[in-house]
Amino acid sequence: MSERRMTWKEIQKKIHEKYDDKILKWFEHNENRIYVDIDPSDWIEFGRFLFNEFPTRFIIASAVDTPRGGIDILYHFDFLNLPQVFSVRVFVKKPELEIESMAPYIKGTEWIEREMNELFGIQFKNHPNMKHLILPDDWPEGNYPLRRDQ
């Protein structure tokens, strides 16, 4: 006997019931593309909830240096067998650019966090392996090629 799959409405309801007070913004670009803004202090709890509570898969993360004085980090997930792509956006302020790493909880985030560290200078606290990934070993310290202020 197969287990019944959750619908998107059921998933959405569970997310709102548990985290409505911590969701800074919920934006539905269209019915299949959802963006949620979360404070950096709530990111690990929220990300782990998504990954552990639902049939969720981490797709990739991306970063954008914004003119707002910081960097948006977007962790993209999908819900297996559903067409939704769910992007969790976390804003980290300059000059600190520090956030807790998701790598100890979702192994697939390890390399992309290393890449964002090298290209943007984001410090991922408690990352298990923050060594160089793509830039040459002799790349100048403090020079981040995808930063607006470099």
C-alpha positions in Angstrom: 0.0 0.0 0.0 1.5 3.3 -1.0 1.6 6.4 1.2 -0.6 9.3 0.1 1.3 12.2 -1.1 0.7 15.7 0.2 -0.8 18.3 -2.0 0.8 21.7 -2.4 -2.1 23.3 -0.4 -1.4 20.9 2.5 2.3 21.7 2.4 1.7 25.4 2.3 -0.8 25.2 5.2 1.8 23.3 7.3 4.5 25.9 6.5 2.2 28.8 7.5 1.0 27.1 10.6 4.5 26.6 11.9 6.3 29.6 10.6 3.9 32.4 9.7 5.3 34.6 12.4 8.9 34.1 11.0 8.1 34.5 7.3 9.1 38.1 6.4 7.6 37.9 2.9 5.8 35.2 0.9 5.7 35.9 -2.8 4.1 33.7 -5.4 5.7 34.6 -8.7 3.3 32.2 -10.3 1.6 29.0 -9.1 4.8 27.0 -9.5 7.4 29.5 -8.3 7.4 30.7 -4.7 9.8 33.0 -2.8 9.9 33.2 1.0 12.1 35.7 2.9 13.5 34.5 6.2 15.6 36.3 8.7 19.2 34.8 9.0 18.5 33.8 12.6 15.6 31.6 11.5 17.2 30.1 8.4 18.6 26.9 9.8 15.4 25.9 11.7 13.3 26.8 8.7 15.5 25.0 6.1 15.7 21.9 8.2 12.0 21.9 8.6 11.5 22.0 4.9 14.0 19.3 4.2 13.0 16.9 7.0 9.2 17.5 7.1 8.3 17.2 3.4 9.4 15.2 0.4 11.8 18.0 -0.5 14.9 18.1 -2.5 17.6 20.8 -2.4 18.2 21.9 -5.9 20.9 24.6 -5.7 21.6 28.0 -4.0 22.5 31.3 -5.6 23.6 34.7 -4.4 23.0 38.2 -5.6 24.9 41.3 -4.4 22.1 43.8 -4.1 22.2 47.6 -4.0 20.5 47.3 -0.5 23.9 46.9 1.2 24.1 43.2 1.4 23.7 39.9 -0.4 20.6 37.8 -1.0 21.2 34.1 -0.7 18.5 32.0 -2.2 18.3 28.3 -1.4 16.1 26.6 -4.0 14.0 23.5 -3.2 11.5 21.4 -5.0 8.8 19.2 -3.6 9.0 15.8 -5.1 6.2 15.0 -7.5 4.9 18.5 -7.4 5.6 21.3 -9.8 6.6 23.9 -7.2 10.0 25.4 -6.9 10.4 27.0 -3.4 13.1 29.5 -2.9 14.1 30.7 0.5 15.8 34.1 0.4 18.0 35.2 3.3 19.5 38.7 3.3 23.0 39.1 4.8 24.3 42.6 5.5 27.7 44.0 4.5 30.3 44.2 5.8 29.7 41.2 8.1 28.2 38.8 5.5 27.9 36.0 8.0 25.3 33.3 8.2 25.0 29.8 9.7 25.9 27.0 7.2 23.3 24.5 6.1 26.0 22.0 5.1 26.0 20.1 8.4 22.3 19.4 7.8 21.9 19.2 4.0 25.1 17.7 2.6 24.3 19.0 -0.9 24.8 22.6 0.2 28.4 22.1 1.0 30.0 23.0 -2.4 27.7 25.8 -3.3 28.3 27.5 0.1 32.1 27.2 -0.6 31.5 28.8 -4.0 29.5 31.7 -2.6 32.3 32.2 0.1 34.9 32.5 -2.6 32.9 34.6 -5.1 31.0 36.9 -2.6 32.9 36.7 0.7 30.0 35.2 2.6 31.2 33.5 5.8 29.3 30.3 6.5 29.6 29.6 10.2 30.2 25.9 11.2 30.8 24.8 7.6 32.6 21.5 7.7 35.1 22.2 4.8 35.6 25.9 3.8 38.6 25.4 1.6 39.1 26.8 -1.9 36.9 25.3 -4.5 37.1 27.2 -7.8 39.5 30.2 -7.5 43.2 29.6 -7.8 45.1 29.2 -4.6 47.0 32.4 -5.2 43.8 34.5 -5.7 44.2 37.7 -3.7 42.7 37.5 -0.2 39.6 39.7 0.2 39.0 40.0 -3.6 35.5 38.7 -4.4 34.8 38.7 -8.1 31.0 38.8 -7.9 30.7 41.7 -5.4 29.5 45.1 -6.6 32.0 46.9 -4.4 35.1 45.2 -5.7 
